[in-house]
Amino acid sequence: MTGLGTIVNCGIVALGTTLGLLLKGGLPQRFEKTIMSALSLCAFFIGLGGALSQILVFEDGKISTQYTLLIVLCMAIGAIIGEALDIEKRLEELGEWFKKRIPAGSSGSSTFVEAFVTASLLFCVGAMSIVGSLEDGLNGNPSILFAKSVMDGVAAIVFTASLGAGVYLSILALIVYQGGITLLAGFIRPFLSDLLIGQMSCIGSVLIFAIGFNLLDSKKIKVGNLLPAMFLPILFLWLKGLFPWLPW
């Protein structure tokens, strides 16, 4: 069944969020802080591991790097586009819009919007979202998204226990993003080579690493405004095809 991976992913996130709400009332603040620190370390590990798996290559008996210039260009130009569109603010406004329409007392604390934005970014940015959705849409194989669902479910419990019910709204982001890729897989797969998917996943991993800083309550990085960077490899790969001498 096409789309089963996203359906299961959304269901497990909903279950994890519900369990997180049950824990939230009886979870001391010091536990919440430590749990968020642990989750930030996980984001660091996942992001760094995903990025290095694409950047580092073993050739002629030695380790070298690739995509360095591409990452710099995509991140810089993506930041300009994202800041011009102010995507982070749009996400926050969307979260506020939903929060105002939830009955008083059920939306949790002032961290509702933060929970929505942070969880949505973490669940949707990364290699497993793209590759898993394509595999589900093209071959009817949801196994990658099943594995991702387990990780998202655990993260949902921790996020909700610390930040509140806003994590529920991340399910909408999963439906639109992963569901959209799954439904359009047959149309977009010819344009997404393994090289391009690897480049997009690499930048997505860098964004996950940035989310780790936000979870540590350090100076906030507007990860939402960096999202366009993840899709710019499509442009640069097209330019590379026209001008093979380009250095990335």
C-alpha positions in Angstrom: 0.0 0.0 0.0 1.6 3.3 -1.2 1.8 5.8 1.6 1.7 3.2 4.4 5.1 4.5 5.7 3.9 8.0 6.2 0.6 6.8 7.8 2.5 4.7 10.3 5.0 7.5 10.9 2.2 9.9 11.8 0.5 7.3 14.0 3.6 6.6 16.0 4.4 10.3 16.4 0.8 10.8 17.7 1.2 7.9 20.1 4.6 9.3 21.3 3.1 12.7 21.8 0.3 11.3 23.8 2.7 9.4 26.0 4.8 12.5 26.4 1.7 14.5 27.6 1.1 11.8 30.2 4.7 12.2 31.4 4.7 16.0 31.3 2.6 16.6 34.4 4.7 14.4 36.7 8.1 15.2 35.2 10.3 17.5 37.3 11.9 20.4 35.5 15.4 19.1 36.1 14.5 15.9 34.3 13.1 17.9 31.4 16.3 19.9 31.1 18.5 16.8 31.1 16.2 15.0 28.6 16.4 18.0 26.2 20.2 18.0 26.6 20.2 14.3 25.7 18.0 14.9 22.7 20.3 17.7 21.5 23.2 15.4 21.7 21.3 12.9 19.6 20.6 15.6 17.0 24.3 16.5 17.0 25.2 12.8 16.4 22.6 12.2 13.7 23.4 15.4 11.9 27.2 15.0 12.1 27.0 11.3 11.1 24.7 12.0 8.1 26.9 14.9 6.9 30.2 13.1 7.3 28.8 10.0 5.5 28.4 12.1 2.4 31.3 14.5 2.7 34.1 12.0 3.4 35.2 9.6 0.6 37.9 7.0 0.5 39.9 7.1 -2.7 43.3 5.8 -3.7 44.0 4.7 -0.1 43.3 8.0 1.5 40.4 10.0 2.9 39.3 13.1 1.0 36.2 15.4 1.1 33.5 16.3 -1.4 30.7 18.8 -1.7 32.5 21.3 0.5 32.0 24.3 -1.9 28.5 23.1 -2.7 27.5 23.1 1.0 29.0 26.6 1.5 27.1 28.0 -1.5 23.8 26.3 -0.7 23.9 27.3 2.9 24.8 31.0 2.1 22.3 31.4 -0.8 19.7 29.3 1.1 20.0 31.6 4.1 19.5 34.7 1.9 16.4 33.2 0.4 15.0 31.9 3.7 15.6 35.2 5.4 14.0 37.1 2.6 10.9 34.8 2.9 11.3 34.6 6.7 10.2 31.0 6.7 10.9 30.6 10.4 8.4 33.4 11.2 5.8 31.9 8.9 6.1 28.6 10.7 5.8 30.4 14.1 2.8 32.3 12.9 1.2 29.0 11.7 1.8 27.5 15.1 0.3 30.6 16.8 -2.7 30.3 14.5 -3.4 26.8 15.6 -2.7 27.6 19.2 -5.3 30.3 19.3 -7.9 27.8 17.9 -7.2 25.1 20.5 -9.4 25.4 23.6 -7.9 27.2 26.5 -5.9 25.0 28.8 -5.2 22.3 26.3 -2.3 24.0 24.4 0.2 23.7 27.2 2.7 26.4 28.0 4.3 29.1 26.0 6.5 26.5 24.4 3.6 25.3 22.1 5.0 27.0 19.0 8.5 26.0 19.7 7.4 22.4 20.0 5.6 22.6 16.7 8.5 24.2 14.8 11.3 22.2 16.3 9.6 18.8 16.0 8.5 19.5 12.4 12.0 20.4 11.3 13.5 17.4 13.1 11.0 14.9 11.7 11.0 16.2 8.1 14.6 17.3 7.5 17.0 14.5 6.7 17.9 11.6 4.4 15.4 9.1 5.7 12.4 11.4 4.9 13.4 11.8 1.3 14.7 8.4 0.5 12.1 6.6 2.6 9.2 8.5 0.9 10.6 7.8 -2.6 11.0 4.1 -1.8 7.5 4.0 -0.5 6.1 5.8 -3.5 8.1 4.0 -6.2 8.4 0.5 -4.9 5.7 0.3 -2.2 8.5 -0.4 0.4 7.8 1.5 3.6 10.7 -0.2 5.6 12.9 3.0 5.8 10.0 5.1 7.0 9.1 2.3 9.5 12.6 2.6 11.0 12.3 6.4 11.0 8.9 6.1 12.8 10.5 4.4 15.8 13.1 7.2 16.2 10.5 9.9 15.6 8.2 8.3 18.2 10.9 8.3 20.9 11.7 11.9 20.0 8.0 12.8 20.2 7.8 11.5 23.7 10.8 13.5 24.8 9.8 16.7 23.0 6.2 16.6 24.4 7.3 15.9 27.9 9.6 19.0 27.7 7.8 21.4 25.4 4.1 20.3 25.3 1.3 19.5 22.9 2.6 21.5 20.0 4.3 18.3 18.8 0.9 17.1 17.6 1.0 19.7 14.8 4.2 18.2 13.4 2.0 15.4 12.1 0.6 17.9 9.6 4.2 18.7 8.4 4.8 14.9 8.0 1.6 14.5 6.0 2.4 17.4 3.6 6.1 16.8 3.2 6.5 13.0 3.3 3.1 12.3 1.9 3.7 14.8 -0.9 7.0 13.2 -1.9 5.4 9.7 -1.8 2.5 10.7 -4.0 4.8 12.6 -6.5 7.6 10.0 -6.4 6.8 8.7 -9.9 7.1 12.2 -11.3 10.1 13.5 -9.4 12.3 10.3 -9.2 13.7 10.7 -12.8 15.1 14.1 -11.7 16.5 12.9 -8.4 19.7 10.9 -9.0 21.5 9.2 -6.2 24.1 12.0 -6.4 21.4 14.7 -5.9 19.7 12.8 -3.1 23.1 12.4 -1.4 23.8 16.1 -1.7 20.3 17.1 -0.4 20.7 14.7 2.5 24.1 16.1 3.4 22.7 19.6 3.7 19.7 18.2 5.6 22.1 16.6 8.1 23.8 19.9 8.6 20.4 21.5 9.5 19.7 18.7 11.9 23.1 19.4 13.6 21.9 23.1 13.9 18.7 22.0 15.6 20.9 20.4 18.3 22.2 23.9 19.2 18.6 25.2 19.6 17.7 22.3 21.8 20.6 23.2 24.1 19.1 26.7 24.7 22.1 28.3 23.1 21.8 31.2 20.7 18.9 30.3 18.5 19.7 29.4 14.9 16.8 30.1 12.5 16.9 26.6 11.0 13.5 27.3 9.2 15.2 30.1 7.3 17.9 27.7 6.2 15.5 25.2 4.6 15.9 26.5 1.0 19.5 25.4 1.2 18.4 21.8 1.2 16.8 22.1 -2.3 19.5 24.2 -3.9 21.6 21.2 -5.0 18.9 20.7 -7.7 19.9 24.1 -9.2 23.7 23.5 -8.8 23.5 20.0 -10.3 21.6 21.5 -13.3 24.3 24.2 -13.7 27.0 21.5 -13.5 25.3 19.7 -16.4 25.4 22.9 -18.5 29.0 23.9 -17.4 31.0 20.8 -16.4 34.0 22.9 -15.5 32.2 24.3 -12.4 34.2 23.4 -9.3 31.4 21.8 -7.1 
